[in-house]
Amino acid sequence: MDPFADTLQRLREAFGSGRTRPAEFRAAQLKGLSRFLQENKQLLQEALAQDLHKSAFESEVSEISISQNEINSALRNLRAWMKDEKVPKNLATQLDSAFIRKEPFGLVLIIAPWNYPLNLSLEPLVGALAAGNCVLLKPSEISKSTEKVLAEVLPRYLDQSCFAVVLGGPQETGQLLEHKFDYIFFTGSPRVGKIVMAAAAKHLTPVTLELGGKNPCYVDDNCDPQTVANRVAFFRYFNSGQTCVAPDYILCSPEMQARLLPALQSAITRFYGEDPQSSPDLGRIISEKNFQRLRGLLSCGRVAIGGQSDESDRYIAPTVLVDVQETEPVMQEEIFGPILPIMNVGSLDEAIDFINRREKPLALYTFSNSNQVVKRVLAQTSSGGFCGNDGFMHMTVASLPFGGVGASGMGSYHGKFSFDTFSHHRACLLRRPGLEKVYALRYPPHTPRNLSV
Ligand code: NAD
């Protein structure tokens, strides 16, 4: 028996009825999402703490407020985003009305990961609902506590004929993907992104793939090491390094490495104390499997800072590795944990070449007091997003699209980009029925006599 058939049929029928299209309906769903966040804040914070040992601060800034801001922005702009967009016309269509209509795709599947299990479920959901779609949400089965709240509490705040949550891991998701959807929005690893895209291709379903990879962080000799260390450490160890846009590794000269190491040690001690394991501000590794994978990476290169781990607590200390080789696993796979390797390069050109020899990253960071250096890295590389002199602040700007390029993904969202992602941009031309004599000029036979009519 197909466990998803009834739910899918219900959602399809709801979309077919047209009820998700009016602005009032969409706004009501967005307000429901907002109430869900406000009325369940403590429950959500507890779930996030259980899943990832997230502090109240981290939950607030990276899960709850960020989702709330997205809802507020969609509510503020909904009617403007929904408006038909008039476009310039050519000579042959001067008397017509030409416009782009943003229409919902229909039934959207959203598949979310575990690292920001609330925000990465809700942010795409805001866009999909604002655009007038019916939505099936598949949260990550790995962040169990948050998954439970999303499955049991969230639907109560939304129209349940148009929205549903389904549970499951790889096997169930694989089964789900055999069905036809009108749009699939996937956030997760490149490996599973390929599975999702292959399944979508069978139905010619369009996809957005928000994937991961290794985000380089180039540190120029011309900068203040302590400022760089503070910013890189904050963004590397936030959520215990389990962030798709975290700086994955540093590229710098041996001289800058020597200045950065004490500065990184100082930042780590200030942020998390002498015993980071007892800090309420440091997260834990999501699962035993990932813990073991990360513990394996600690044997790459040489530990310069940290390196401790505790299996009983899934704790890995904020760690810096030096003397790593490009061929070692820590420089081959996305780290996704609190480990920061430093690779030495001899020049800016070498750093740019190193970056360009690898897959295009989701984010790229460059630290330098010289604007020219920052602009050169920006001009001579490619990545989903870019931030000069800080960590992933670019993704907090809702007027910037968020997404990858190449192996780090395709498509983008946030703010109006979300609305546009979840809308089909329908090309429309409305012509009046009259003026047939004028339009008859185009009909064959295309003889000089006919053209002169
Ligand atoms: P994942 O790819 O393992 O899982 C993501 C989702 O896919 C989950 O809901 C999971 O249940 C489902 N899934 C897993 N295996 C599947 C399979 N074989 N078939 C069908 N579905 C399957 O990713 P993850 O471990 O949850 O998250 C970590 C990855 O996500 C990292 O690579 C990270 O960079 C990336 N990520 C990207 C972004 C972004 O916005 N670009 C954000 C967060 C995480």
Residues whose N, C-alpha, C, O or C-beta is under 5 A from the ligand:
A	BS01	NAD	I111 A112 P113 W114 K138 P139 S140 E141 G168 G169 P170 T173 G174 T187 G188 S189 P190 V192 I195 E210 L211 G212 G213 C244 S408
